[in-house]
Amino acid sequence: MKKVLIVGFGNHAQRRILPALKSINQINEIVVTSRSNKINHNDEFLYLNKDDILNSDIFFDAIIISSYPNAHLDNLREFKNKSNSFLIEKPVTNNLEYLESPDYLSFHQNYGARECLMYFHHPIYRKLQELVNSNKIDAISASFQIPHIENNNFRYSKALGGSAILDQGVYPISLILENFKIIEDSIKNSIEMQDNQSIDSSGYLSCKSEEGVEININWGIGFEYSNYVEVTSKNIIYSFPMFFSKPENFLSEYKIISQGKEETVVLGSFDQFKIMYEDMIINQKEYSYNSYDNLCKRYRFIGKLLNDKIS
C-alpha cells in the first residue's frame, strides 16, 4: 500500500489530483500540506503542517508538487528527504536555465523528480503515436487555448510563475518534440506579450520536420476554448478533440474524415490523471517525455522561443 503527499492544495489539486489518487486502490493514505492553514483534514485526506512533516520521520512513496510554479524548486528542496519519487505539475520550474544545472540533475537522478504531463498516459495518445509511427503523416496541427480567468489567478503573475507558453504551450510543444525531429531553420513563431509586457499571453509556431511533416501549433490565454490535435495523412484527416486536457472520465473519441465521409471511433471513458498516477506511483513506469534529456530539450526549446519573441 502507498502513502502519498500533495504539496499545494489549490483548485487543481482538489478537483483532479485528489479524486484520482482516491480512486487508486493501492493508495491507502493521502496527506496534504499547503500554505493555507484553513484546511481541515477529513476522511479523504490528512492535513499536516509543513514543519510537522519535516520534523517527523514520515516517508512517502510519492510526493506530488502542485504549488505555484515559482515554488516548485523550493518545495523539492524542502521535502527531498521525505521521498525518492517527486511528481511535479508542469512546468517543473519557471527558472528554465536551472534545469540543466548539476543541482537539478541530482534531483532527477537521486530523487525521481519527474514532470507530470497527463495526456501522454491516455490511450488516445497511443493512437496518435500509431499514426506517427506509420510514417504516412503529411501535416499535424494542435491547439491549446483557454478563455480569460480571474485577474488574481497565478497565470497572470510573473512573480508566481505565470506564462502562457509554460502553462498552455508546453502541451503542443511537448507533443511535437516527442514525435518529430524539427528543422530549426524552418521555424516561424510569434510570442505575444500582455499589455504590461511582464509575461507572454499567447503564441504560435509553424515548422517542418525531418520526416517531411508540416507542423502548426498555437496556444494562449484569452481565447475561445481550443483543445485539439488534427493529423492529415494521404488526404485523410484524423481529428482528436479534447486531446490535452479532459474532464474526469471523459468519453474519448476521434474522427476519420475522408472523401466527404466522417467516421467516429470511440475509445472509451478514462481518467488520465488516474492512469498517470498508476503508471508513475504504482507501476513506476518510465516515459520518454520524462527523461532528463527530453525535459531539457523541451525547456531549452521553450526558452529559445521566449528569448527570440518573434523570428
C-alpha positions as CSV (number, residue, x, y, z in Angstrom):
1,M,0.0,0.0,0.0
2,K,1.2,3.5,-0.8
3,K,1.4,6.8,1.1
4,V,1.3,10.0,-1.0
5,L,1.8,13.7,0.0
6,I,0.3,16.5,-2.0
7,V,2.2,19.8,-1.6
8,G,-0.1,22.7,-2.6
9,F,-3.9,22.3,-2.4
10,G,-5.4,24.7,-4.8
11,N,-8.4,24.2,-7.1
12,H,-6.5,21.9,-9.5
13,A,-5.3,19.6,-6.7
14,Q,-8.8,19.4,-5.2
15,R,-10.6,18.8,-8.5
16,R,-8.2,16.5,-10.3
17,I,-5.3,15.2,-8.2
18,L,-7.1,14.2,-5.0
19,P,-10.1,12.4,-6.7
20,A,-7.6,10.5,-9.0
21,L,-5.5,9.4,-6.0
22,K,-8.6,8.3,-4.0
23,S,-9.7,6.1,-6.9
24,I,-6.5,4.0,-6.8
25,N,-6.9,1.0,-4.5
26,Q,-3.2,0.7,-3.8
27,I,-3.0,4.2,-2.2
28,N,-4.2,3.9,1.3
29,E,-3.0,7.3,2.8
30,I,-3.1,10.7,1.3
31,V,-1.6,13.6,3.2
32,V,-2.0,17.3,2.2
33,T,0.1,20.3,3.1
34,S,-0.4,23.9,1.9
35,R,0.4,27.5,2.6
36,S,-3.1,27.9,3.9
37,N,-3.8,26.9,7.5
38,K,-7.6,26.8,6.8
39,I,-7.6,23.3,5.5
40,N,-9.1,20.7,7.9
41,H,-8.5,17.0,7.3
42,N,-11.4,14.7,6.7
43,D,-11.9,11.1,5.7
44,E,-10.5,11.9,2.2
45,F,-7.0,13.0,3.4
46,L,-5.0,14.1,6.4
47,Y,-3.8,17.7,6.6
48,L,-0.4,18.3,8.2
49,N,1.6,21.5,8.7
50,K,4.8,21.6,6.6
51,D,7.0,21.9,9.6
52,D,5.3,18.9,11.3
53,I,6.1,16.8,8.3
54,L,9.7,18.0,8.0
55,N,10.4,17.4,11.7
56,S,8.9,13.9,11.7
57,D,10.3,10.5,10.4
58,I,7.4,10.1,8.0
59,F,8.4,8.9,4.5
60,F,6.2,8.9,1.4
61,D,6.1,6.6,-1.6
62,A,5.5,9.7,-3.7
63,I,5.2,13.4,-3.3
64,I,3.1,15.4,-5.8
65,I,4.1,19.1,-6.0
66,S,1.1,21.2,-7.0
67,S,2.1,24.6,-5.7
68,Y,2.6,27.7,-7.8
69,P,5.3,27.2,-10.4
70,N,7.7,29.7,-8.7
71,A,7.6,27.5,-5.6
72,H,8.2,24.1,-7.2
73,L,12.0,24.1,-6.7
74,D,11.8,25.3,-3.1
75,N,9.3,22.5,-2.4
76,L,11.6,20.0,-4.0
77,R,14.5,21.1,-1.9
78,E,12.4,21.2,1.3
79,F,10.9,17.8,1.0
80,K,13.8,16.0,-0.7
81,N,14.5,13.7,2.3
82,K,10.8,12.7,2.5
83,S,10.5,10.6,-0.7
84,N,12.5,9.2,-3.6
85,S,9.7,10.0,-6.1
86,F,8.6,13.5,-6.9
87,L,5.9,14.2,-9.4
88,I,5.9,17.9,-10.3
89,E,3.0,19.6,-12.0
90,K,4.0,21.5,-15.2
91,P,6.1,23.5,-15.5
92,V,8.8,21.9,-13.4
93,T,10.0,25.5,-12.8
94,N,9.9,28.9,-14.4
95,N,13.7,29.0,-14.0
96,L,14.5,27.3,-17.2
97,E,18.3,27.5,-17.1
98,Y,18.3,25.8,-13.7
99,L,17.0,22.5,-15.3
100,E,20.4,22.0,-16.9
101,S,22.3,22.5,-13.7
102,P,24.1,19.7,-11.7
103,D,21.7,20.5,-8.9
104,Y,18.5,19.6,-10.8
105,L,20.2,16.7,-12.5
106,S,20.8,15.3,-8.9
107,F,17.1,15.7,-8.1
108,H,16.2,13.9,-11.3
109,Q,18.7,11.0,-10.7
110,N,18.5,10.6,-7.0
111,Y,15.0,11.8,-6.0
112,G,13.0,10.7,-9.0
113,A,11.9,14.2,-10.0
114,R,9.5,14.0,-12.9
115,E,7.2,16.4,-14.7
116,C,3.5,15.5,-15.0
117,L,2.1,15.7,-18.5
118,M,-1.0,13.6,-18.2
119,Y,-2.0,13.4,-21.8
120,F,1.0,11.2,-22.6
121,H,-0.7,8.5,-20.4
122,H,-4.1,8.5,-22.1
123,P,-4.9,5.8,-24.7
124,I,-5.8,8.4,-27.3
125,Y,-2.1,9.4,-27.3
126,R,-1.1,5.9,-28.3
127,K,-3.5,6.1,-31.2
128,L,-1.8,9.2,-32.4
129,Q,1.6,7.5,-32.0
130,E,0.4,4.7,-34.3
131,L,-0.2,7.4,-37.0
132,V,3.2,9.0,-36.4
133,N,5.0,5.6,-36.5
134,S,3.3,4.8,-39.8
135,N,5.5,7.5,-41.4
136,K,2.5,8.5,-43.6
137,I,1.7,11.8,-41.9
138,D,1.8,14.9,-44.1
139,A,0.7,17.5,-41.6
140,I,-0.2,18.0,-38.0
141,S,-1.8,20.9,-36.2
142,A,-2.5,21.3,-32.5
143,S,-4.0,24.0,-30.2
144,F,-4.5,24.6,-26.6
145,Q,-6.1,27.9,-25.8
146,I,-8.2,29.0,-22.8
147,P,-10.5,31.9,-22.0
148,H,-9.6,34.7,-19.6
149,I,-9.9,33.8,-15.9
150,E,-9.9,35.7,-12.6
151,N,-7.4,38.5,-12.6
152,N,-5.8,37.3,-9.4
153,N,-5.0,33.9,-11.0
154,F,-1.3,32.9,-10.9
155,R,-1.3,32.6,-14.7
156,Y,-1.2,36.5,-14.9
157,S,1.6,36.9,-12.3
158,K,5.2,36.7,-13.4
159,A,6.2,36.5,-9.7
160,L,4.2,33.3,-9.2
161,G,5.5,31.7,-12.5
162,G,2.7,32.7,-14.8
163,S,3.3,32.2,-18.5
164,A,1.1,31.1,-21.4
165,I,3.9,29.1,-23.0
166,L,4.7,27.3,-19.8
167,D,1.0,26.7,-18.9
168,Q,-0.7,26.1,-22.2
169,G,2.1,26.0,-24.8
170,V,4.0,23.2,-23.1
171,Y,1.3,20.8,-24.2
172,P,1.5,21.1,-28.1
173,I,5.3,21.8,-27.9
174,S,5.9,18.7,-25.9
175,L,3.8,16.7,-28.4
176,I,5.8,17.8,-31.5
177,L,9.2,17.5,-29.8
178,E,8.4,13.9,-28.6
179,N,7.4,12.8,-32.1
180,F,9.3,14.7,-34.7
181,K,12.8,16.0,-35.4
182,I,12.3,19.7,-36.0
183,I,14.3,21.5,-38.8
184,E,15.3,24.6,-36.8
185,D,15.8,26.8,-39.9
186,S,12.1,26.2,-40.8
187,I,10.7,27.6,-37.6
188,K,8.5,30.6,-37.8
189,N,7.0,31.7,-34.5
190,S,5.4,34.6,-32.6
191,I,5.1,35.3,-28.9
192,E,2.6,37.9,-27.8
193,M,3.1,39.7,-24.5
194,Q,0.5,41.0,-22.1
195,D,-0.2,44.7,-22.2
196,N,2.2,45.3,-19.3
197,Q,4.8,43.2,-21.1
198,S,5.5,41.2,-18.0
199,I,4.6,37.8,-19.2
200,D,3.7,36.1,-22.5
201,S,0.0,35.6,-23.2
202,S,-0.1,33.6,-26.5
203,G,2.0,32.2,-29.3
204,Y,2.1,30.2,-32.5
205,L,4.7,28.1,-34.2
206,S,5.0,26.6,-37.7
207,C,7.8,24.5,-38.9
208,K,8.8,21.4,-40.9
209,S,10.2,18.1,-39.6
210,E,13.0,16.0,-41.0
211,E,10.3,13.4,-41.6
212,G,8.6,15.8,-44.1
213,V,5.7,16.8,-41.8
214,E,4.2,20.3,-41.9
215,I,3.6,21.4,-38.2
216,N,1.4,24.2,-37.0
217,I,0.6,24.8,-33.3
218,N,-0.8,27.6,-31.1
219,W,-1.6,28.3,-27.5
220,G,-2.6,31.1,-25.2
221,I,-5.0,32.6,-22.7
222,G,-7.8,35.0,-23.5
223,F,-9.3,33.0,-26.4
224,E,-12.3,30.8,-27.1
225,Y,-11.5,27.4,-25.6
226,S,-9.5,25.2,-28.1
227,N,-8.0,21.8,-27.3
228,Y,-7.3,19.5,-30.3
229,V,-4.9,17.7,-32.5
230,E,-5.5,17.2,-36.2
231,V,-3.5,14.9,-38.5
232,T,-3.5,14.8,-42.3
233,S,-2.4,11.6,-43.9
234,K,-2.8,10.9,-47.6
235,N,-5.9,13.1,-47.9
236,I,-7.4,11.5,-44.8
237,I,-7.9,13.8,-41.7
238,Y,-7.8,12.4,-38.2
239,S,-9.4,14.8,-35.7
240,F,-8.7,14.4,-32.0
241,P,-10.9,16.7,-29.9
242,M,-10.1,17.4,-26.2
243,F,-6.7,15.9,-26.7
244,F,-4.6,17.5,-24.0
245,S,-6.9,18.2,-21.1
246,K,-10.1,16.2,-20.4
247,P,-12.8,16.2,-17.7
248,E,-12.8,13.2,-15.4
249,N,-14.0,10.0,-17.2
250,F,-14.5,12.0,-20.5
251,L,-15.7,9.8,-23.3
252,S,-12.7,9.9,-25.7
253,E,-13.2,9.6,-29.4
254,Y,-11.6,10.7,-32.7
255,K,-13.0,11.3,-36.2
256,I,-11.7,10.0,-39.5
257,I,-12.7,12.2,-42.4
258,S,-12.2,11.0,-46.0
259,Q,-13.8,11.9,-49.3
260,G,-16.6,13.8,-47.5
261,K,-17.4,11.0,-45.2
262,E,-16.9,11.1,-41.4
263,E,-16.4,8.1,-39.1
264,T,-16.3,8.4,-35.3
265,V,-14.2,5.9,-33.4
266,V,-14.9,5.7,-29.6
267,L,-12.1,4.7,-27.4
268,G,-14.0,4.9,-24.0
269,S,-14.0,6.8,-20.8
270,F,-10.8,7.3,-18.9
271,D,-9.4,9.5,-16.1
272,Q,-5.9,10.4,-17.4
273,F,-4.8,11.6,-14.0
274,K,-5.6,8.2,-12.5
275,I,-3.8,6.5,-15.3
276,M,-0.8,8.7,-14.9
277,Y,-0.5,8.2,-11.1
278,E,-0.9,4.4,-11.6
279,D,1.9,4.5,-14.1
280,M,4.2,6.6,-12.1
281,I,3.4,5.7,-8.5
282,I,2.1,2.1,-8.6
283,N,3.9,0.7,-11.6
284,Q,6.8,3.0,-11.7
285,K,6.9,3.2,-15.5
286,E,9.3,5.5,-17.2
287,Y,8.2,7.5,-20.2
288,S,10.4,9.1,-22.8
289,Y,8.9,12.6,-22.2
290,N,10.2,12.4,-18.6
291,S,13.8,11.5,-19.5
292,Y,16.3,14.2,-18.3
293,D,17.5,14.8,-21.9
294,N,13.9,15.3,-23.2
295,L,13.0,17.5,-20.3
296,C,16.0,19.8,-21.0
297,K,15.3,19.7,-24.8
298,R,11.7,20.7,-24.1
299,Y,12.5,23.7,-22.0
300,R,15.6,24.7,-24.0
301,F,13.2,25.0,-27.0
302,I,10.7,27.0,-25.0
303,G,13.4,29.3,-23.6
304,K,14.6,30.0,-27.2
305,L,11.1,30.9,-28.3
306,L,10.7,33.2,-25.3
307,N,14.1,34.9,-25.8
308,D,13.5,35.4,-29.6
309,K,10.0,36.6,-29.1
310,I,9.4,36.9,-32.9
311,S,11.6,35.2,-35.5
